[in-house]
């Protein structure tokens, strides 16, 4: 305990844990990265003289991706519900966390299936700048989604063992919320714009 003039001063609780703060700093850098990707894509598209996608390139699957977007958003809702359950009783967080993980895995697998379909239709990294930007932006998000799902799964394992800490669980959820919240921006800017 700190003493000022002989009187004890209680230690202050940090506003944000070190793990959450580090995650937020990382996310700030990632927001800049994705902003650059999406800005480049928007500039490319604006210079296309109103013809988009480029001739010979398939249209992106807007409807099925909307369904997949809903699954990802629901995963974020269940991650939030797991946090609420954790606050009451840590063991109660297990079920909503498992549902969040399952929906996250579904999102990643569905996205992979979509890519296979698009490659079959001729949209590849080298088929056009449209394909290059599409796979760059969506692929970067997919990498983040895979890592975040693995973090969620690791948190789930720690939860089942009784070793999950509040700090680690909070940092994991913050990263997942970033992945979930970024996707609708990508969907609107890449699929719908």
matplotlib code that plots the C-alpha trace (Angstrom):
import matplotlib.pyplot as plt

x = [0.0, 1.3, 1.7, 1.4, 2.3, 2.0, -1.5, -2.1, -3.5, -5.4, -4.0, -6.0, -7.8, -6.8, -9.6, -8.6, -6.6, -3.2, -4.4, -7.4, -5.3, -2.8, -5.6, -7.1, -3.7, -3.4, -7.0, -6.2, -3.4, -5.6, -8.3, -5.7, -4.6, -8.2, -9.0, -6.1, -7.3, -10.8, -9.8, -7.6, -10.5, -12.9, -10.4, -10.0, -13.8, -14.3, -11.9, -13.8, -16.1, -19.2, -18.4, -18.2, -17.2, -14.8, -15.9, -15.4, -15.5, -18.4, -20.6, -20.1, -22.7, -24.5, -27.4, -25.5, -22.9, -25.7, -26.7, -23.1, -22.9, -25.9, -24.2, -21.1, -23.2, -25.0, -21.6, -20.8, -24.1, -23.4, -19.9, -21.6, -24.0, -21.1, -19.6, -22.9, -23.0, -19.4, -20.2, -22.9, -21.1, -18.0, -19.2, -22.4, -20.4, -19.6, -22.7, -23.0, -19.2, -19.5, -22.3, -20.2, -17.3, -19.5, -21.0, -17.5, -16.3, -19.4, -18.6, -15.0, -16.0, -18.8, -16.4, -14.0, -16.8, -17.7, -14.1, -14.0, -17.1, -15.7, -12.4, -14.4, -16.2, -12.9, -12.3, -8.8, -5.9, -4.5, -7.7, -8.1, -7.5, -11.0, -10.0, -6.7, -8.4, -11.3, -9.0, -6.7, -9.4, -11.6, -8.6, -7.1, -10.3, -10.5, -7.1, -8.2, -11.4, -9.5, -7.1, -9.9, -11.9, -8.8, -8.5, -12.2, -11.6, -8.5, -10.6, -13.3, -10.7, -9.4, -12.9, -13.6, -10.4, -11.2, -8.1, -9.6, -9.0, -11.3, -8.5, -7.8, -11.5, -12.1, -9.1, -10.3, -13.8, -12.6, -10.6, -13.7, -15.9, -13.4, -13.6, -17.4, -17.7, -15.3, -17.1, -20.3, -18.1, -16.3, -19.6, -21.1, -17.9, -16.8, -20.0, -22.7, -20.9]
y = [0.0, 3.5, 6.0, 9.7, 11.8, 8.7, 7.9, 4.7, 5.2, 2.3, 0.9, 1.9, -0.7, -0.3, 0.9, -1.8, -4.9, -5.1, -7.9, -5.9, -2.8, -4.8, -6.2, -2.8, -1.4, -4.4, -3.8, -0.1, -1.2, -3.7, -1.1, 1.0, -2.0, -2.9, 0.8, 0.9, -2.3, -1.1, 2.4, 0.8, -1.3, 1.7, 3.7, 0.8, 0.4, 4.1, 4.1, 1.2, 3.5, 2.0, -1.6, -3.7, -6.5, -6.4, -8.2, -11.9, -11.9, -13.5, -11.5, -12.1, -14.3, -11.5, -13.6, -16.6, -14.2, -12.3, -15.6, -16.2, -12.7, -13.4, -16.5, -14.4, -11.7, -14.3, -15.7, -12.2, -12.2, -15.6, -14.3, -11.4, -13.8, -15.9, -12.8, -12.0, -15.6, -15.5, -12.5, -14.5, -17.9, -18.7, -22.3, -20.9, -19.3, -22.7, -23.2, -19.8, -19.9, -23.2, -21.8, -18.8, -21.0, -23.3, -20.3, -18.9, -22.2, -22.3, -18.8, -19.8, -23.1, -21.4, -18.7, -21.4, -23.1, -19.8, -19.2, -22.7, -21.8, -18.4, -19.9, -22.4, -19.5, -17.8, -15.4, -15.9, -13.8, -13.4, -13.2, -9.4, -6.7, -7.3, -10.9, -9.7, -7.2, -9.6, -12.3, -9.9, -8.2, -11.3, -13.5, -11.2, -11.2, -15.0, -15.3, -13.1, -15.1, -18.4, -17.0, -15.6, -18.9, -20.6, -18.1, -18.7, -22.5, -22.1, -20.0, -22.8, -25.4, -23.2, -22.6, -26.4, -26.9, -24.0, -22.0, -19.2, -15.8, -12.8, -10.8, -13.5, -14.1, -10.3, -9.9, -12.9, -11.5, -8.1, -9.6, -11.7, -8.6, -6.9, -9.8, -9.8, -6.0, -5.7, -8.2, -6.1, -3.3, -5.6, -7.1, -3.7, -2.3, -5.4, -7.3, -4.6, -1.4]
z = [0.0, -0.9, 1.9, 1.4, 4.5, 6.6, 5.6, 3.6, 0.1, -1.4, -4.7, -7.7, -9.9, -13.5, -15.8, -18.3, -17.8, -19.5, -21.7, -22.9, -23.4, -25.5, -27.5, -28.1, -29.3, -31.7, -32.9, -33.6, -35.9, -37.6, -38.2, -40.0, -42.1, -43.1, -43.8, -46.2, -47.9, -48.2, -49.4, -52.1, -53.2, -53.3, -55.4, -57.8, -58.1, -58.6, -61.5, -63.2, -65.3, -63.7, -64.9, -61.8, -61.4, -64.4, -67.5, -67.2, -63.4, -61.4, -59.2, -55.5, -53.7, -51.8, -50.5, -49.2, -47.6, -45.9, -44.3, -43.2, -41.9, -39.7, -38.3, -37.5, -35.8, -33.8, -32.7, -31.3, -29.5, -27.9, -26.9, -25.2, -23.5, -22.3, -20.7, -18.9, -17.7, -16.6, -14.4, -12.6, -12.5, -14.6, -15.3, -16.8, -19.6, -21.1, -23.2, -24.8, -25.4, -27.2, -29.4, -30.2, -31.2, -33.3, -35.2, -35.7, -37.2, -39.4, -40.7, -41.5, -43.2, -45.2, -46.3, -47.5, -49.4, -51.0, -52.1, -53.7, -55.7, -56.8, -57.9, -59.9, -61.6, -62.4, -59.6, -58.5, -57.1, -60.6, -62.6, -62.0, -59.5, -58.3, -57.4, -55.9, -53.6, -52.8, -51.6, -49.9, -47.8, -47.2, -46.7, -44.2, -42.3, -42.5, -41.0, -38.1, -37.8, -37.6, -35.0, -32.9, -33.1, -31.8, -29.0, -28.1, -28.2, -25.9, -23.6, -23.6, -22.7, -19.9, -18.7, -18.6, -16.6, -14.2, -15.2, -17.3, -15.9, -16.3, -17.9, -20.6, -21.2, -21.7, -24.1, -26.1, -26.4, -27.4, -30.2, -31.3, -31.2, -33.5, -36.0, -35.8, -36.0, -38.9, -41.1, -41.8, -42.9, -45.3, -46.5, -47.3, -48.9, -50.9, -51.6, -51.8, -52.8]

ax = plt.figure().add_subplot(projection="3d")
ax.plot(x, y, z, "-o")
ax.set_aspect("equal")
plt.show()
